[in-house]
């Protein structure tokens, strides 16, 4: 039976960056590596809110990206 080994976690924060000339919403994102694998969703969201407070951009969404190795 295959198993997974969690290798790393990244936090991606997506901000609204205004509108283009056609009225389509633009986004920009910042990715933070070396996030503690044990961090909870609440902790990651609080960190994202603290980072957002340092910018003039509007928070759109917060993503957690885990990467795993699959072992056979």
CHARMM internal coordinates of N, CA and C (Angstrom, degrees):
IC EDIT
DIST 1 N 1 CA 1.4481
DIST 1 CA 1 C 1.5283
ANGL 1 N 1 CA 1 C 109.07
DIST 1 C 2 N 1.3097
ANGL 1 CA 1 C 2 N 116.70
DIHE 1 N 1 CA 1 C 2 N 133.31
DIST 2 N 2 CA 1.4682
ANGL 1 C 2 N 2 CA 121.95
DIHE 1 CA 1 C 2 N 2 CA -179.90
DIST 2 CA 2 C 1.5243
ANGL 2 N 2 CA 2 C 110.36
DIHE 1 C 2 N 2 CA 2 C -72.94
DIST 2 C 3 N 1.3287
ANGL 2 CA 2 C 3 N 114.46
DIHE 2 N 2 CA 2 C 3 N 148.89
DIST 3 N 3 CA 1.4613
ANGL 2 C 3 N 3 CA 121.51
DIHE 2 CA 2 C 3 N 3 CA 177.88
DIST 3 CA 3 C 1.5297
ANGL 3 N 3 CA 3 C 108.37
DIHE 2 C 3 N 3 CA 3 C -128.75
DIST 3 C 4 N 1.3078
ANGL 3 CA 3 C 4 N 115.41
DIHE 3 N 3 CA 3 C 4 N 158.95
DIST 4 N 4 CA 1.4608
ANGL 3 C 4 N 4 CA 119.38
DIHE 3 CA 3 C 4 N 4 CA 176.71
DIST 4 CA 4 C 1.5214
ANGL 4 N 4 CA 4 C 110.01
DIHE 3 C 4 N 4 CA 4 C -112.91
DIST 4 C 5 N 1.3135
ANGL 4 CA 4 C 5 N 114.77
DIHE 4 N 4 CA 4 C 5 N 145.84
DIST 5 N 5 CA 1.4558
ANGL 4 C 5 N 5 CA 122.23
DIHE 4 CA 4 C 5 N 5 CA 177.14
DIST 5 CA 5 C 1.5248
ANGL 5 N 5 CA 5 C 107.03
DIHE 4 C 5 N 5 CA 5 C -122.89
DIST 5 C 6 N 1.3305
ANGL 5 CA 5 C 6 N 116.74
DIHE 5 N 5 CA 5 C 6 N 113.22
DIST 6 N 6 CA 1.4567
ANGL 5 C 6 N 6 CA 122.07
DIHE 5 CA 5 C 6 N 6 CA -178.88
DIST 6 CA 6 C 1.5254
ANGL 6 N 6 CA 6 C 108.97
DIHE 5 C 6 N 6 CA 6 C -66.98
DIST 6 C 7 N 1.3385
ANGL 6 CA 6 C 7 N 115.78
DIHE 6 N 6 CA 6 C 7 N 120.61
DIST 7 N 7 CA 1.4588
ANGL 6 C 7 N 7 CA 120.59
DIHE 6 CA 6 C 7 N 7 CA -177.00
DIST 7 CA 7 C 1.5195
ANGL 7 N 7 CA 7 C 113.53
DIHE 6 C 7 N 7 CA 7 C -98.76
DIST 7 C 8 N 1.3226
ANGL 7 CA 7 C 8 N 117.74
DIHE 7 N 7 CA 7 C 8 N -34.05
DIST 8 N 8 CA 1.4559
ANGL 7 C 8 N 8 CA 118.92
DIHE 7 CA 7 C 8 N 8 CA -177.79
DIST 8 CA 8 C 1.5106
ANGL 8 N 8 CA 8 C 112.83
DIHE 7 C 8 N 8 CA 8 C -169.65
DIST 8 C 9 N 1.3209
ANGL 8 CA 8 C 9 N 114.47
DIHE 8 N 8 CA 8 C 9 N 161.39
DIST 9 N 9 CA 1.4590
ANGL 8 C 9 N 9 CA 121.92
DIHE 8 CA 8 C 9 N 9 CA 179.18
DIST 9 CA 9 C 1.5226
ANGL 9 N 9 CA 9 C 108.69
DIHE 8 C 9 N 9 CA 9 C -131.67
DIST 9 C 10 N 1.3386
ANGL 9 CA 9 C 10 N 115.55
DIHE 9 N 9 CA 9 C 10 N 138.62
DIST 10 N 10 CA 1.4595
ANGL 9 C 10 N 10 CA 121.70
DIHE 9 CA 9 C 10 N 10 CA 176.19
DIST 10 CA 10 C 1.5217
ANGL 10 N 10 CA 10 C 108.42
DIHE 9 C 10 N 10 CA 10 C -126.51
DIST 10 C 11 N 1.3270
ANGL 10 CA 10 C 11 N 115.44
DIHE 10 N 10 CA 10 C 11 N 149.39
DIST 11 N 11 CA 1.4629
ANGL 10 C 11 N 11 CA 123.04
DIHE 10 CA 10 C 11 N 11 CA 176.43
DIST 11 CA 11 C 1.5211
ANGL 11 N 11 CA 11 C 107.12
DIHE 10 C 11 N 11 CA 11 C -110.23
DIST 11 C 12 N 1.3258
ANGL 11 CA 11 C 12 N 116.85
DIHE 11 N 11 CA 11 C 12 N 124.43
DIST 12 N 12 CA 1.4707
ANGL 11 C 12 N 12 CA 121.78
DIHE 11 CA 11 C 12 N 12 CA 178.87
DIST 12 CA 12 C 1.5206
ANGL 12 N 12 CA 12 C 108.13
DIHE 11 C 12 N 12 CA 12 C -117.80
DIST 12 C 13 N 1.3305
ANGL 12 CA 12 C 13 N 115.47
DIHE 12 N 12 CA 12 C 13 N 124.32
DIST 13 N 13 CA 1.4561
ANGL 12 C 13 N 13 CA 121.79
DIHE 12 CA 12 C 13 N 13 CA -179.62
DIST 13 CA 13 C 1.5263
ANGL 13 N 13 CA 13 C 107.40
DIHE 12 C 13 N 13 CA 13 C -112.85
DIST 13 C 14 N 1.3245
ANGL 13 CA 13 C 14 N 116.26
DIHE 13 N 13 CA 13 C 14 N 123.96
DIST 14 N 14 CA 1.4618
ANGL 13 C 14 N 14 CA 121.87
DIHE 13 CA 13 C 14 N 14 CA -178.41
DIST 14 CA 14 C 1.5297
ANGL 14 N 14 CA 14 C 108.57
DIHE 13 C 14 N 14 CA 14 C -107.26
DIST 14 C 15 N 1.3390
ANGL 14 CA 14 C 15 N 114.81
DIHE 14 N 14 CA 14 C 15 N 130.05
DIST 15 N 15 CA 1.4592
ANGL 14 C 15 N 15 CA 122.06
DIHE 14 CA 14 C 15 N 15 CA -178.94
DIST 15 CA 15 C 1.5204
ANGL 15 N 15 CA 15 C 110.35
DIHE 14 C 15 N 15 CA 15 C -115.25
DIST 15 C 16 N 1.3221
ANGL 15 CA 15 C 16 N 116.25
DIHE 15 N 15 CA 15 C 16 N 151.06
DIST 16 N 16 CA 1.4607
ANGL 15 C 16 N 16 CA 121.51
DIHE 15 CA 15 C 16 N 16 CA 170.70
DIST 16 CA 16 C 1.5228
ANGL 16 N 16 CA 16 C 107.20
DIHE 15 C 16 N 16 CA 16 C -80.00
DIST 16 C 17 N 1.3369
ANGL 16 CA 16 C 17 N 115.78
DIHE 16 N 16 CA 16 C 17 N 129.87
DIST 17 N 17 CA 1.4641
ANGL 16 C 17 N 17 CA 120.22
DIHE 16 CA 16 C 17 N 17 CA -174.94
DIST 17 CA 17 C 1.5198
ANGL 17 N 17 CA 17 C 112.12
DIHE 16 C 17 N 17 CA 17 C -116.86
DIST 17 C 18 N 1.3155
ANGL 17 CA 17 C 18 N 117.94
DIHE 17 N 17 CA 17 C 18 N 24.02
DIST 18 N 18 CA 1.4532
ANGL 17 C 18 N 18 CA 121.35
DIHE 17 CA 17 C 18 N 18 CA 177.87
DIST 18 CA 18 C 1.5208
ANGL 18 N 18 CA 18 C 112.00
DIHE 17 C 18 N 18 CA 18 C 101.33
DIST 18 C 19 N 1.3272
ANGL 18 CA 18 C 19 N 114.73
DIHE 18 N 18 CA 18 C 19 N -163.28
DIST 19 N 19 CA 1.4637
ANGL 18 C 19 N 19 CA 121.54
DIHE 18 CA 18 C 19 N 19 CA -177.10
DIST 19 CA 19 C 1.5263
ANGL 19 N 19 CA 19 C 108.82
DIHE 18 C 19 N 19 CA 19 C -122.30
DIST 19 C 20 N 1.3385
ANGL 19 CA 19 C 20 N 115.99
DIHE 19 N 19 CA 19 C 20 N 149.42
DIST 20 N 20 CA 1.4563
ANGL 19 C 20 N 20 CA 119.39
DIHE 19 CA 19 C 20 N 20 CA 173.61
DIST 20 CA 20 C 1.5325
ANGL 20 N 20 CA 20 C 109.66
DIHE 19 C 20 N 20 CA 20 C -86.47
DIST 20 C 21 N 1.3164
ANGL 20 CA 20 C 21 N 116.49
DIHE 20 N 20 CA 20 C 21 N -179.11
DIST 21 N 21 CA 1.4642
ANGL 20 C 21 N 21 CA 120.19
DIHE 20 CA 20 C 21 N 21 CA -175.92
DIST 21 CA 21 C 1.5206
ANGL 21 N 21 CA 21 C 113.52
DIHE 20 C 21 N 21 CA 21 C -66.52
DIST 21 C 22 N 1.3406
ANGL 21 CA 21 C 22 N 117.40
DIHE 21 N 21 CA 21 C 22 N -17.05
DIST 22 N 22 CA 1.4661
ANGL 21 C 22 N 22 CA 121.59
DIHE 21 CA 21 C 22 N 22 CA 178.92
DIST 22 CA 22 C 1.5270
ANGL 22 N 22 CA 22 C 112.32
DIHE 21 C 22 N 22 CA 22 C -95.23
DIST 22 C 23 N 1.3199
ANGL 22 CA 22 C 23 N 116.83
DIHE 22 N 22 CA 22 C 23 N 2.31
DIST 23 N 23 CA 1.4554
ANGL 22 C 23 N 23 CA 120.97
DIHE 22 CA 22 C 23 N 23 CA 179.41
DIST 23 CA 23 C 1.5102
ANGL 23 N 23 CA 23 C 114.50
DIHE 22 C 23 N 23 CA 23 C 86.52
DIST 23 C 24 N 1.3361
ANGL 23 CA 23 C 24 N 117.26
DIHE 23 N 23 CA 23 C 24 N 11.05
DIST 24 N 24 CA 1.4662
ANGL 23 C 24 N 24 CA 121.49
DIHE 23 CA 23 C 24 N 24 CA 179.64
DIST 24 CA 24 C 1.5281
ANGL 24 N 24 CA 24 C 109.65
DIHE 23 C 24 N 24 CA 24 C -87.72
DIST 24 C 25 N 1.3348
ANGL 24 CA 24 C 25 N 115.66
DIHE 24 N 24 CA 24 C 25 N 137.25
DIST 25 N 25 CA 1.4686
ANGL 24 C 25 N 25 CA 121.52
DIHE 24 CA 24 C 25 N 25 CA -179.33
DIST 25 CA 25 C 1.5242
ANGL 25 N 25 CA 25 C 110.02
DIHE 24 C 25 N 25 CA 25 C -66.40
DIST 25 C 26 N 1.3314
ANGL 25 CA 25 C 26 N 116.85
DIHE 25 N 25 CA 25 C 26 N 134.34
DIST 26 N 26 CA 1.4553
ANGL 25 C 26 N 26 CA 122.92
DIHE 25 CA 25 C 26 N 26 CA 175.23
DIST 26 CA 26 C 1.5177
ANGL 26 N 26 CA 26 C 109.51
DIHE 25 C 26 N 26 CA 26 C -104.18
DIST 26 C 27 N 1.3244
ANGL 26 CA 26 C 27 N 116.02
DIHE 26 N 26 CA 26 C 27 N 147.56
DIST 27 N 27 CA 1.4593
ANGL 26 C 27 N 27 CA 121.92
DIHE 26 CA 26 C 27 N 27 CA -179.21
DIST 27 CA 27 C 1.5189
ANGL 27 N 27 CA 27 C 109.69
DIHE 26 C 27 N 27 CA 27 C -129.96
DIST 27 C 28 N 1.3225
ANGL 27 CA 27 C 28 N 115.86
DIHE 27 N 27 CA 27 C 28 N 154.08
DIST 28 N 28 CA 1.4495
ANGL 27 C 28 N 28 CA 121.67
DIHE 27 CA 27 C 28 N 28 CA 169.29
DIST 28 CA 28 C 1.5184
ANGL 28 N 28 CA 28 C 107.17
DIHE 27 C 28 N 28 CA 28 C -138.00
DIST 28 C 29 N 1.3272
ANGL 28 CA 28 C 29 N 115.53
DIHE 28 N 28 CA 28 C 29 N 153.85
DIST 29 N 29 CA 1.4622
ANGL 28 C 29 N 29 CA 119.22
DIHE 28 CA 28 C 29 N 29 CA -174.36
DIST 29 CA 29 C 1.5227
ANGL 29 N 29 CA 29 C 110.56
DIHE 28 C 29 N 29 CA 29 C -135.58
DIST 29 C 30 N 1.3225
ANGL 29 CA 29 C 30 N 115.16
DIHE 29 N 29 CA 29 C 30 N 149.46
DIST 30 N 30 CA 1.4579
ANGL 29 C 30 N 30 CA 123.35
DIHE 29 CA 29 C 30 N 30 CA 171.53
DIST 30 CA 30 C 1.5161
ANGL 30 N 30 CA 30 C 107.52
DIHE 29 C 30 N 30 CA 30 C -120.72
DIST 30 C 31 N 1.3198
ANGL 30 CA 30 C 31 N 116.20
DIHE 30 N 30 CA 30 C 31 N 136.21
DIST 31 N 31 CA 1.4624
ANGL 30 C 31 N 31 CA 121.39
DIHE 30 CA 30 C 31 N 31 CA 178.81
DIST 31 CA 31 C 1.5195
ANGL 31 N 31 CA 31 C 108.90
DIHE 30 C 31 N 31 CA 31 C -117.10
DIST 31 C 32 N 1.3169
ANGL 31 CA 31 C 32 N 115.90
DIHE 31 N 31 CA 31 C 32 N 133.08
DIST 32 N 32 CA 1.4592
ANGL 31 C 32 N 32 CA 122.68
DIHE 31 CA 31 C 32 N 32 CA 179.52
DIST 32 CA 32 C 1.5285
ANGL 32 N 32 CA 32 C 108.42
DIHE 31 C 32 N 32 CA 32 C -115.77
DIST 32 C 33 N 1.3292
ANGL 32 CA 32 C 33 N 115.85
DIHE 32 N 32 CA 32 C 33 N 124.48
DIST 33 N 33 CA 1.4657
ANGL 32 C 33 N 33 CA 121.51
DIHE 32 CA 32 C 33 N 33 CA -178.87
DIST 33 CA 33 C 1.5234
ANGL 33 N 33 CA 33 C 110.28
DIHE 32 C 33 N 33 CA 33 C -94.83
DIST 33 C 34 N 1.3138
ANGL 33 CA 33 C 34 N 115.27
DIHE 33 N 33 CA 33 C 34 N 176.21
DIST 34 N 34 CA 1.4664
ANGL 33 C 34 N 34 CA 123.20
DIHE 33 CA 33 C 34 N 34 CA 176.58
DIST 34 CA 34 C 1.5200
ANGL 34 N 34 CA 34 C 112.56
DIHE 33 C 34 N 34 CA 34 C 59.79
DIST 34 C 35 N 1.3269
ANGL 34 CA 34 C 35 N 116.51
DIHE 34 N 34 CA 34 C 35 N 38.94
DIST 35 N 35 CA 1.4621
ANGL 34 C 35 N 35 CA 121.97
DIHE 34 CA 34 C 35 N 35 CA 176.86
DIST 35 CA 35 C 1.5294
ANGL 35 N 35 CA 35 C 107.86
DIHE 34 C 35 N 35 CA 35 C -80.53
DIST 35 C 36 N 1.3132
ANGL 35 CA 35 C 36 N 116.40
DIHE 35 N 35 CA 35 C 36 N 141.00
DIST 36 N 36 CA 1.4616
ANGL 35 C 36 N 36 CA 121.43
DIHE 35 CA 35 C 36 N 36 CA 178.65
DIST 36 CA 36 C 1.5310
ANGL 36 N 36 CA 36 C 109.75
DIHE 35 C 36 N 36 CA 36 C -59.45
DIST 36 C 37 N 1.3265
ANGL 36 CA 36 C 37 N 116.91
DIHE 36 N 36 CA 36 C 37 N 126.19
DIST 37 N 37 CA 1.4657
ANGL 36 C 37 N 37 CA 122.24
DIHE 36 CA 36 C 37 N 37 CA -179.25
DIST 37 CA 37 C 1.5248
ANGL 37 N 37 CA 37 C 112.57
DIHE 36 C 37 N 37 CA 37 C -61.00
DIST 37 C 38 N 1.3173
ANGL 37 CA 37 C 38 N 117.29
DIHE 37 N 37 CA 37 C 38 N -23.36
DIST 38 N 38 CA 1.4612
ANGL 37 C 38 N 38 CA 121.90
DIHE 37 CA 37 C 38 N 38 CA -176.87
DIST 38 CA 38 C 1.5297
ANGL 38 N 38 CA 38 C 112.73
DIHE 37 C 38 N 38 CA 38 C -89.23
DIST 38 C 39 N 1.3245
ANGL 38 CA 38 C 39 N 117.70
DIHE 38 N 38 CA 38 C 39 N -1.83
DIST 39 N 39 CA 1.4656
ANGL 38 C 39 N 39 CA 120.94
DIHE 38 CA 38 C 39 N 39 CA -178.23
DIST 39 CA 39 C 1.5289
ANGL 39 N 39 CA 39 C 110.35
DIHE 38 C 39 N 39 CA 39 C -62.67
DIST 39 C 40 N 1.3218
ANGL 39 CA 39 C 40 N 116.02
DIHE 39 N 39 CA 39 C 40 N 136.90
DIST 40 N 40 CA 1.4653
ANGL 39 C 40 N 40 CA 121.05
DIHE 39 CA 39 C 40 N 40 CA 179.34
DIST 40 CA 40 C 1.5309
ANGL 40 N 40 CA 40 C 109.69
DIHE 39 C 40 N 40 CA 40 C -85.84
DIST 40 C 41 N 1.3159
ANGL 40 CA 40 C 41 N 115.94
DIHE 40 N 40 CA 40 C 41 N 167.82
DIST 41 N 41 CA 1.4594
ANGL 40 C 41 N 41 CA 121.28
DIHE 40 CA 40 C 41 N 41 CA 177.52
DIST 41 CA 41 C 1.5326
ANGL 41 N 41 CA 41 C 110.40
DIHE 40 C 41 N 41 CA 41 C -60.98
DIST 41 C 42 N 1.3177
ANGL 41 CA 41 C 42 N 117.42
DIHE 41 N 41 CA 41 C 42 N -40.34
DIST 42 N 42 CA 1.4682
ANGL 41 C 42 N 42 CA 121.10
DIHE 41 CA 41 C 42 N 42 CA 178.47
DIST 42 CA 42 C 1.5232
ANGL 42 N 42 CA 42 C 111.32
DIHE 41 C 42 N 42 CA 42 C -62.18
DIST 42 C 43 N 1.3264
ANGL 42 CA 42 C 43 N 116.90
DIHE 42 N 42 CA 42 C 43 N -43.09
DIST 43 N 43 CA 1.4602
ANGL 42 C 43 N 43 CA 120.79
DIHE 42 CA 42 C 43 N 43 CA 179.94
DIST 43 CA 43 C 1.5272
ANGL 43 N 43 CA 43 C 111.45
DIHE 42 C 43 N 43 CA 43 C -64.55
DIST 43 C 44 N 1.3132
ANGL 43 CA 43 C 44 N 116.83
DIHE 43 N 43 CA 43 C 44 N -41.71
DIST 44 N 44 CA 1.4634
ANGL 43 C 44 N 44 CA 120.59
DIHE 43 CA 43 C 44 N 44 CA 178.86
DIST 44 CA 44 C 1.5264
ANGL 44 N 44 CA 44 C 110.96
DIHE 43 C 44 N 44 CA 44 C -66.00
DIST 44 C 45 N 1.3203
ANGL 44 CA 44 C 45 N 116.87
DIHE 44 N 44 CA 44 C 45 N -39.85
DIST 45 N 45 CA 1.4634
ANGL 44 C 45 N 45 CA 120.56
DIHE 44 CA 44 C 45 N 45 CA 179.03
DIST 45 CA 45 C 1.5303
ANGL 45 N 45 CA 45 C 110.89
DIHE 44 C 45 N 45 CA 45 C -65.84
DIST 45 C 46 N 1.3355
ANGL 45 CA 45 C 46 N 117.08
DIHE 45 N 45 CA 45 C 46 N -40.66
DIST 46 N 46 CA 1.4600
ANGL 45 C 46 N 46 CA 120.66
DIHE 45 CA 45 C 46 N 46 CA 177.52
DIST 46 CA 46 C 1.5242
ANGL 46 N 46 CA 46 C 111.01
DIHE 45 C 46 N 46 CA 46 C -63.09
DIST 46 C 47 N 1.3237
ANGL 46 CA 46 C 47 N 116.90
DIHE 46 N 46 CA 46 C 47 N -40.49
DIST 47 N 47 CA 1.4667
ANGL 46 C 47 N 47 CA 120.78
DIHE 46 CA 46 C 47 N 47 CA 177.40
DIST 47 CA 47 C 1.5224
ANGL 47 N 47 CA 47 C 110.29
DIHE 46 C 47 N 47 CA 47 C -63.25
DIST 47 C 48 N 1.3305
ANGL 47 CA 47 C 48 N 116.82
DIHE 47 N 47 CA 47 C 48 N -42.27
DIST 48 N 48 CA 1.4601
ANGL 47 C 48 N 48 CA 121.16
DIHE 47 CA 47 C 48 N 48 CA 178.99
DIST 48 CA 48 C 1.5273
ANGL 48 N 48 CA 48 C 110.92
DIHE 47 C 48 N 48 CA 48 C -63.29
DIST 48 C 49 N 1.3211
ANGL 48 CA 48 C 49 N 117.43
DIHE 48 N 48 CA 48 C 49 N -40.37
DIST 49 N 49 CA 1.4702
ANGL 48 C 49 N 49 CA 120.67
DIHE 48 CA 48 C 49 N 49 CA 178.02
DIST 49 CA 49 C 1.5232
ANGL 49 N 49 CA 49 C 111.21
DIHE 48 C 49 N 49 CA 49 C -64.77
DIST 49 C 50 N 1.3295
ANGL 49 CA 49 C 50 N 116.75
DIHE 49 N 49 CA 49 C 50 N -38.70
DIST 50 N 50 CA 1.4669
ANGL 49 C 50 N 50 CA 120.34
DIHE 49 CA 49 C 50 N 50 CA 178.93
DIST 50 CA 50 C 1.5282
ANGL 50 N 50 CA 50 C 110.48
DIHE 49 C 50 N 50 CA 50 C -65.70
DIST 50 C 51 N 1.3221
ANGL 50 CA 50 C 51 N 117.23
DIHE 50 N 50 CA 50 C 51 N -40.34
DIST 51 N 51 CA 1.4635
ANGL 50 C 51 N 51 CA 121.12
DIHE 50 CA 50 C 51 N 51 CA 178.14
DIST 51 CA 51 C 1.5233
ANGL 51 N 51 CA 51 C 109.92
DIHE 50 C 51 N 51 CA 51 C -67.49
DIST 51 C 52 N 1.3244
ANGL 51 CA 51 C 52 N 117.33
DIHE 51 N 51 CA 51 C 52 N -41.63
DIST 52 N 52 CA 1.4599
ANGL 51 C 52 N 52 CA 122.07
DIHE 51 CA 51 C 52 N 52 CA 179.64
DIST 52 CA 52 C 1.5278
ANGL 52 N 52 CA 52 C 111.27
DIHE 51 C 52 N 52 CA 52 C -61.76
DIST 52 C 53 N 1.3142
ANGL 52 CA 52 C 53 N 117.45
DIHE 52 N 52 CA 52 C 53 N -34.21
DIST 53 N 53 CA 1.4655
ANGL 52 C 53 N 53 CA 121.46
DIHE 52 CA 52 C 53 N 53 CA 179.32
DIST 53 CA 53 C 1.5256
ANGL 53 N 53 CA 53 C 111.48
DIHE 52 C 53 N 53 CA 53 C -62.82
DIST 53 C 54 N 1.3358
ANGL 53 CA 53 C 54 N 117.67
DIHE 53 N 53 CA 53 C 54 N -20.87
DIST 54 N 54 CA 1.4625
ANGL 53 C 54 N 54 CA 121.99
DIHE 53 CA 53 C 54 N 54 CA -179.71
DIST 54 CA 54 C 1.5282
ANGL 54 N 54 CA 54 C 112.78
DIHE 53 C 54 N 54 CA 54 C -87.61
DIST 54 C 55 N 1.3276
ANGL 54 CA 54 C 55 N 116.79
DIHE 54 N 54 CA 54 C 55 N -4.34
DIST 55 N 55 CA 1.4664
ANGL 54 C 55 N 55 CA 120.91
DIHE 54 CA 54 C 55 N 55 CA -178.38
DIST 55 CA 55 C 1.5190
ANGL 55 N 55 CA 55 C 110.19
DIHE 54 C 55 N 55 CA 55 C -117.25
DIST 55 C 56 N 1.3099
ANGL 55 CA 55 C 56 N 115.33
DIHE 55 N 55 CA 55 C 56 N 170.39
DIST 56 N 56 CA 1.4651
ANGL 55 C 56 N 56 CA 119.85
DIHE 55 CA 55 C 56 N 56 CA 175.00
DIST 56 CA 56 C 1.5312
ANGL 56 N 56 CA 56 C 110.41
DIHE 55 C 56 N 56 CA 56 C -100.16
DIST 56 C 57 N 1.3418
ANGL 56 CA 56 C 57 N 116.85
DIHE 56 N 56 CA 56 C 57 N 4.09
DIST 57 N 57 CA 1.4571
ANGL 56 C 57 N 57 CA 121.67
DIHE 56 CA 56 C 57 N 57 CA -177.86
DIST 57 CA 57 C 1.5248
ANGL 57 N 57 CA 57 C 111.54
DIHE 56 C 57 N 57 CA 57 C -86.05
DIST 57 C 58 N 1.3318
ANGL 57 CA 57 C 58 N 115.33
DIHE 57 N 57 CA 57 C 58 N 158.60
DIST 58 N 58 CA 1.4581
ANGL 57 C 58 N 58 CA 122.02
DIHE 57 CA 57 C 58 N 58 CA 179.48
DIST 58 CA 58 C 1.5237
ANGL 58 N 58 CA 58 C 108.67
DIHE 57 C 58 N 58 CA 58 C -94.38
DIST 58 C 59 N 1.3202
ANGL 58 CA 58 C 59 N 116.47
DIHE 58 N 58 CA 58 C 59 N 130.35
DIST 59 N 59 CA 1.4594
ANGL 58 C 59 N 59 CA 121.81
DIHE 58 CA 58 C 59 N 59 CA 178.45
DIST 59 CA 59 C 1.5179
ANGL 59 N 59 CA 59 C 109.72
DIHE 58 C 59 N 59 CA 59 C -68.85
DIST 59 C 60 N 1.3433
ANGL 59 CA 59 C 60 N 116.42
DIHE 59 N 59 CA 59 C 60 N 129.84
DIST 60 N 60 CA 1.4558
ANGL 59 C 60 N 60 CA 121.56
DIHE 59 CA 59 C 60 N 60 CA 178.36
DIST 60 CA 60 C 1.5201
ANGL 60 N 60 CA 60 C 110.13
DIHE 59 C 60 N 60 CA 60 C -102.89
DIST 60 C 61 N 1.3383
ANGL 60 CA 60 C 61 N 116.96
DIHE 60 N 60 CA 60 C 61 N -50.20
DIST 61 N 61 CA 1.4608
ANGL 60 C 61 N 61 CA 119.63
DIHE 60 CA 60 C 61 N 61 CA 178.03
DIST 61 CA 61 C 1.5144
ANGL 61 N 61 CA 61 C 110.52
DIHE 60 C 61 N 61 CA 61 C -161.35
DIST 61 C 62 N 1.3349
ANGL 61 CA 61 C 62 N 114.31
DIHE 61 N 61 CA 61 C 62 N 161.36
DIST 62 N 62 CA 1.4555
ANGL 61 C 62 N 62 CA 122.74
DIHE 61 CA 61 C 62 N 62 CA 178.91
DIST 62 CA 62 C 1.5242
ANGL 62 N 62 CA 62 C 107.20
DIHE 61 C 62 N 62 CA 62 C -121.67
DIST 62 C 63 N 1.3280
ANGL 62 CA 62 C 63 N 116.38
DIHE 62 N 62 CA 62 C 63 N 130.90
DIST 63 N 63 CA 1.4585
ANGL 62 C 63 N 63 CA 120.61
DIHE 62 CA 62 C 63 N 63 CA -179.22
DIST 63 CA 63 C 1.5204
ANGL 63 N 63 CA 63 C 110.58
DIHE 62 C 63 N 63 CA 63 C -122.50
DIST 63 C 64 N 1.3164
ANGL 63 CA 63 C 64 N 115.25
DIHE 63 N 63 CA 63 C 64 N 144.13
DIST 64 N 64 CA 1.4521
ANGL 63 C 64 N 64 CA 122.38
DIHE 63 CA 63 C 64 N 64 CA 172.25
DIST 64 CA 64 C 1.5213
ANGL 64 N 64 CA 64 C 106.37
DIHE 63 C 64 N 64 CA 64 C -111.54
DIST 64 C 65 N 1.3342
ANGL 64 CA 64 C 65 N 116.46
DIHE 64 N 64 CA 64 C 65 N 125.21
DIST 65 N 65 CA 1.4577
ANGL 64 C 65 N 65 CA 121.54
DIHE 64 CA 64 C 65 N 65 CA -179.93
DIST 65 CA 65 C 1.5267
ANGL 65 N 65 CA 65 C 109.02
DIHE 64 C 65 N 65 CA 65 C -117.75
DIST 65 C 66 N 1.3259
ANGL 65 CA 65 C 66 N 116.28
DIHE 65 N 65 CA 65 C 66 N 109.42
DIST 66 N 66 CA 1.4584
ANGL 65 C 66 N 66 CA 122.43
DIHE 65 CA 65 C 66 N 66 CA 176.69
DIST 66 CA 66 C 1.5193
ANGL 66 N 66 CA 66 C 108.89
DIHE 65 C 66 N 66 CA 66 C -99.93
DIST 66 C 67 N 1.3177
ANGL 66 CA 66 C 67 N 116.18
DIHE 66 N 66 CA 66 C 67 N 139.65
DIST 67 N 67 CA 1.4644
ANGL 66 C 67 N 67 CA 119.86
DIHE 66 CA 66 C 67 N 67 CA 174.00
DIST 67 CA 67 C 1.5260
ANGL 67 N 67 CA 67 C 107.82
DIHE 66 C 67 N 67 CA 67 C -117.98
DIST 67 C 68 N 1.3105
ANGL 67 CA 67 C 68 N 114.45
DIHE 67 N 67 CA 67 C 68 N 138.16
DIST 68 N 68 CA 1.4634
ANGL 67 C 68 N 68 CA 120.83
DIHE 67 CA 67 C 68 N 68 CA -176.36
DIST 68 CA 68 C 1.5145
ANGL 68 N 68 CA 68 C 110.16
DIHE 67 C 68 N 68 CA 68 C -132.83
DIST 68 C 69 N 1.3177
ANGL 68 CA 68 C 69 N 114.98
DIHE 68 N 68 CA 68 C 69 N 150.95
DIST 69 N 69 CA 1.4552
ANGL 68 C 69 N 69 CA 121.50
DIHE 68 CA 68 C 69 N 69 CA 172.55
DIST 69 CA 69 C 1.5284
ANGL 69 N 69 CA 69 C 106.38
DIHE 68 C 69 N 69 CA 69 C -101.00
DIST 69 C 70 N 1.3326
ANGL 69 CA 69 C 70 N 116.09
DIHE 69 N 69 CA 69 C 70 N 135.96
DIST 70 N 70 CA 1.4652
ANGL 69 C 70 N 70 CA 120.17
DIHE 69 CA 69 C 70 N 70 CA 178.00
DIST 70 CA 70 C 1.5103
ANGL 70 N 70 CA 70 C 108.33
DIHE 69 C 70 N 70 CA 70 C -99.25
DIST 70 C 71 N 1.3141
ANGL 70 CA 70 C 71 N 114.71
DIHE 70 N 70 CA 70 C 71 N 122.14
DIST 71 N 71 CA 1.4635
ANGL 70 C 71 N 71 CA 121.62
DIHE 70 CA 70 C 71 N 71 CA -177.96
DIST 71 CA 71 C 1.5198
ANGL 71 N 71 CA 71 C 109.76
DIHE 70 C 71 N 71 CA 71 C -106.39
DIST 71 C 72 N 1.3156
ANGL 71 CA 71 C 72 N 115.58
DIHE 71 N 71 CA 71 C 72 N 136.08
DIST 72 N 72 CA 1.4627
ANGL 71 C 72 N 72 CA 119.53
DIHE 71 CA 71 C 72 N 72 CA 178.48
DIST 72 CA 72 C 1.5086
ANGL 72 N 72 CA 72 C 111.52
DIHE 71 C 72 N 72 CA 72 C -94.57
END
COOR INIT
IC SEED 1 N 1 CA 1 C
IC BUILD
